[in-house]
Amino acid sequence: MPSHLSADHPAAQPPPRGSVDALISQTRRLRGEVDAVRRDAPADGTDPEGRWQRALCDLAMHQLSDLDEHLAQLRDGPPSVPAAHEAAAPVVRTVPAAPSYGSLLSRVGSAEWNLLTDEATWSGELYQILGRDRAAPPLTLDELPSVVLDQDRPILTAMVTDCLIDAKPIDGEFRIVRPDGDVRTVHMMGEPVLDADGGTASMWAVLRDVSELRRSQRTVSETRDSLQHQRHFAQTERRLAVELQEAVLPPWRGSLRLPRQGPETLDLAARYLPSSTSELIGGDWYDALELPGGDTLLSVGDLTGRGVTVTSGMAMMIGALRGMAVAGTEPGQLMAWLNQLLDASVQPALGSAVCCRYRPESRTLTWAQAGHPAPLLFRNGTGRMLTPPDGVLLGATSGAVYGQAEETLEPGDLLLLHTDGLVPGRWGTPRSGHTGEAESGGGIAGVSRLLDLAPRFGEARTAQDCVRTVVEEFGETEREDDACVLIARVAT
């Protein structure tokens, strides 16, 4: 549309009908494809990704429907609005109403306001947009603000003033209130129509109901903001969980020797292996602590769930375990009290754990377990699973009693503690040729792969080298769960 129309401007010629029909066909085909994608989008309103996908498809459908209508109007030619040379005629003429198509069609109307006679000419579509009786006369420019929302009247006034005084094109939106109280958003584009002397004789405008389009855009924007908020929340939660985990798990890297004095020192190393399928931190943990008198506490465990809540629960468990162990509590009783603590917590959860107390003077390992994979003992190039004492999951049964077992270690022995996320699969039985009884219900599926590492452990110089071997074997695989591994080797 040219920026200005003079009184003797020739009538615009419509584009070739065939080319417009081809564009309409392409638009409708694309609209059908988008609609197919929209129907396939998840319909569950609780899924933010599904809401985002459906909102974008709805917005695209509205825009394509509008484009279809605009192309149809382009093909059919302009509506019956008086030509510029008729602008000064003192007549008020209304265009017959277009048929209602029931969707986004008939939502583009046109109007011309004669500045010399203060009379107006509207198309039938504009009556429909504004919800006015077609038998009523069209509103003059002075009357038009009466249907505009109070807050938006300055917008309309500024656009009309700039058009009439400075000959600026109109391009803006405002909200109108229909007689039934419905508020609609209208996009108005217009130009001054000049007479032969260059003066403004009238103002011509096209008004488009963009209410549904703006609603779809708001939905897309709100959904995008919601997704961004959720992503920000998830990132914040992960950062807090990581910081909490790093603050709670032993800060040592490489090997640690406990107790710090004595010939029967344990060479210790550990590693946390995160899940490859979840961004949230799980409840896996490991711990090693020198106790009063020279004993060493070794433990690994896992709380169900993910995120800050679980990580804080894990921190509570480690703190309680350390406090009770420093007070001299034996592993079996320690498990019973951990079970009571978890059972009475505000947010109930289930957990598994292994707790070991190593006495260097006698090289005795006293240990208990709560529904957890038993430690593996490697000696002289072979490995076996220790026979576990009785013990149910923490938090599963009130007043549960936990058994306790003892094992005498020898110089050079290697003890491997891990959470069940380390070895993929369910509980199974070790391959024949490996010693050790399977835990009730079977050993760990794939435990034979760990036991097969015995020769490599025998060649390793430090516990840290042994942890690297485990990570090489299990750490690079796709894992659904987090995992921890803790290795202790009795110094020779």
Buried (B, 14 or more C-beta within 10 A) or exposed (E): EEEEBBBEBEEEEEEEEEEBEEBBEEBBEBBEEBBEBBEEBBEEEEEBEBBBBBBBBBBBBBBBBBBBBBBBBBBEEBBEBBEBBBBBBEEBBBBEBBEEEEEBBBBBBBBBBBBBBEBBBBBBBBBBBBBBEBEEEBBBBEEBBEBBBEEBBEBBBEBBEBBBEEBBBBEBBBBBBEEEEEEBBBBBBBBBBBBEEEEBBBBBBBBBBBBBBBBBBEBBEEBBEEBEEEEEEEEEBBEBBBEBBEEBBBEEEEBBBBBEEEEBBBBBBBBBBBBEEBBBBBBBBBBBBBBEEBBBBBBBBBBBBBBBBBBBBBBBBBEBBBEBBBEEBBBBBBBBBBBBBBBEEEEEBBBBBBBBBBBBEEBBBBBBBBBBBBBBBBBEEBBBBBEBBBBBBBBBEEEBEBBBBEBEBEEEBBBBBBBBBBBBEEBBBBEEEBEBBBBEEEBBBBBBBBBEBBEBBBEBEBBBBBBBBBBEBBBEEEBEBBBBBBBBBBEE
